[in-house]
């Protein structure tokens, strides 16, 4: 006949296991994304702590302690839209929260840690991944695994019981489209066309170009600059030689026309007795590129 004390010990062990399991399932770790101005942002890889965090009941229904199961963010484009992946732990008592980010080969890219929650209080803690590895370089586009672990504990029959709970969440670094500024600088001597009337002339001087009239009609030079088809915010400038003389009466005219989406023509003209020397033609534009 079985000793009744054995049955009592087995019943107590089952109750203790049930309480620990209930605590683990009541703990929720969430993965989310934040922009650069997110109110919850903290230093990369180091957790912050806030009191009063509770698990959402919708997260407990499937028994999962990480919600949602996958996140996509864009660390290559720092424009405030999904710049970071953020992992949150909500639990009454936990310690040693960590998140190891691994690539498709299983190599650890970055190790993050959560702040320890004080025992006996409801607390939440987070770790934020900026997409960088241990050297600070942004990881490449692809899918990564965040292996999250935490020691959860509670008092059971006068004894503090600790169990380690682990879960994995997918995090994907995606490419993004970003506006970038570009500059084209061309020496003034590299003209596309030069013309002059009676009493005027154009002259190349090293990398510069001189337009000179002496009681003449006009001297003109044009520069044809090729642009990408999707170039926007196109700006141009003719860099003048500060040592060049203005000369006598006359006019200096500088104009530009975009012949089509890919061609910009910049033209400089002097008339009568005007002199001008140019150093370079500078064209600036923006274009959306994938990073």
N, C-alpha and C positions, 0 to 999 in steps of 0.2 A: 504494500500500500504506500502510495506516494506521500511524503511528508508535506503537510499543509503549508509549512514555511517556504518550501520550494515554489509552490503556486503563487504565494504572496510576492516573492522576489521576481518571478517572471512577470506578474501583473504590473509591478512597479517599473520594471524595465521597459515594458511596452508603452506605459503611459509617458515615460521620459522620452522615448524615441518619437512618440507621436507629437509631443510638445516641441521638440527640436525641429521636426519636419514642418510643423505648422509655422514656426518662426522663419524657416528658410523660404517657405512659399509665400510668406507675407512680406518678404523683402523684394523690392523691385529695383532693378538697375535699368535705366533708360539710356538710349543713345540718341543724340539729337545733333543738329547742326546750328551754328551761330554765325552771324555776320561779325565784321570787325568791331561793330559798335554794340554787340549784344550785352544786355545788362548783366548777364551771369558770367561774363568772361573774366578769367583769372590768368595768372602767369602760366605759360605753357608747361604742361606736364605736372603741375602741382595743384592739389585740390584745394578748394575753398569749402567752408562748412557753414550751413545755415540751419537754425533750429526750427523744429516744427514740421519737418517734411513727413509726409504720409504717403502710403502706397495707394494708387488709384485702383478702385475695385475692378475696373475693366481689365487691368493688367493681371489680376489674380485668377481670372476665370480659367485660363489654360495652364496654370501652374508655372508659367515661365517667369523668371526673375529678370529678364532683359526684354525691354520693349522699346522701339520696334526691332525687327531682326536685321535690318539693313539700312544704311544711310549713304547718301551721295553728297559730296561736297567738292568745292572748287578752290583748293589752296593756291593754285598757280595764278589766280587772278584775285588780287586783294582789292575788291571793290565793295566790300560790305555785304555781299550776298553769299551765304553759305561758305564762309572762309574757314570755319573750324568744325571738327567733329567733337561733340561733347558727350561724355558718359556720366550718368548720375546714379548714385546709390542712395536708396531710401531704406532706412532700417532703424530699429530702436537701439540695437547694440551690435556693433561690428568693429573689427580691427583689421589692419593690414590689407586694405583694399588696393589692388594693383590691376593694371591693364597692360598687357604685352602685345604690341602690334607686330604682326608677322606678315611677310609677303607670301607670294604663291609658292615659293620654295621652302617655306617654313622658317626662314631666317628672321630673327628679331630685328625690326627696323627701329622701334622706339619703345621704351618702357616708361609708363606713367604710374603715378601713385595717387591714391585718394587720401584725404585726411581722415584720421581716426575719429569715430563718433564717440562721445562720452557715454559711458554705460548708464543705463537707466533713463535715457532721454531720447525723444524722437529727434532724429537729425538727418540731414541730407548732405551729401558731399559729391563733388564732381572732379573729373579729370578732363582736360581739354587737349586735343591733338591738333596741332597746326599743320599737319601733313609732312613735317620735317623728320629727318632721321636724327641720330645722336649728334651728328656734326652740324645740324642746322639746315642741310640741303633738303629741298622739297622732293619727296619721293615721286616716282613716275606714275603716270596714269595706270590704273588697274585696281583690282580687288584685293583688300587686305582683311586679315582676321584680327579682331580685338579679343584676346583671351583675358577675361575678367575673373578675378578671384577675390573672395573676402572671407574672413573668419567671423562667423556669426555665433553669438552666445546668449545664454539665458540661464537663470537660476531654476534648477529642477530639484525639488525635495532637498533644499539646502545646499545643493552642489551646483557650481557654475560650470555648465557644459558648453564647449566650443566645437563647432563643426565648420569645416571649410567647404564653401559652395563655389562651384566654377561654372562658367558659361562662356560661350563664344558668340560674337556678333560680327557680321560682315560690314565693312566700311569700304566704300569705293571712292577713289580719287578720280574725278572726271576732268576732262579738258574743258576749257572755257574760251569764249571769244572776248577779246579786249581791244579797245582803241589804243593804238600806239602812234607816237609822233615820229616822223621821219624828216630828214633834211638832205637836200641835194645841193651841193656847192660846185659851181663850175667857174673856172678861170675866165675872166672877161675876154681874153684873147681867143677863146674857142667859140667864135661866133658862127651862127648858121648863115647869116647874110650881112653884107656890108655894101652900102651905096652912098654916093656923094654927088652933089651937083657942082656947078662952076664955082671956083674959089674955096671949096671945102675938101677935106680929105679924112680918111680913117687910117689909123696906124697901130700896128701891134708893137708893144714895148714889153719884152719878156712875156709875162703872163697877163699883162694889162692891155687895155685897149683905149686909145685916145681918139676922140672925135674933135676935130678942129675946123673952124670956119674963120676966114678972114675976108670980110665983105663979100661973102658968097651966099649961096642959097641954102643948102642943108647938108648934113652928114648924118647917116643913120646906121644902126647896127641892130640885128635881131638874134635872139637866142631861143632855140627850140628845145624844150625840156620835156622828156617823156615821163609820164606818170602812170601809176597803176590804175586800172579801170575803175576801182572803187575808192580812189583817193577823195577825201573830204577835207574841208577847212583849209583849202589851198591858199597860202600866202607867199608873196615874193618880195624880193628886195634887191636893188642894185647897189653894190658897195662902191662908193666913190673914193677916189684917191684924195686924201685931205690936202696934199701938196699941189694939186692941179689948180691952174689959174682959171678964174671965171671968164676972163676975156672982156670984150666990149659988149655992146647991146645985142640983144637977140633972145632967143628962147631955148630952154632945155625941157624936153618932154620925155616922160618915161611912162609907158603903158604896158599892159599885159592883156592877152585874150586867150581864153581856153577854146581852142578850135574844136576839140571833141573831148571825150572822157579821158583820153590818154595823152593829150598834147596841149602844152602851155607855151605860148609864144610871148616873150618879153622883148620890148623894143625901146631903144633910146635914140633920141634925135636932138641935134642942136642946129640952130639957124644963125644966119647973118655972121656976127663976129664972136660967137660964143665958143668957149673951149670947155671940154670935160674929159676926164680920164677915169676909167672904171677898173676896179680891182677884180670883182667877182660878181656872179649872179647867184643868189641864194633863194631856194624854193623850199618851203616847209608845208607839210601836209599830214593828215591823219589817215590811218587805215585800220580796219578791223582785222585782227589776226587771231588765229587759234594758238593757244599756248597750252 
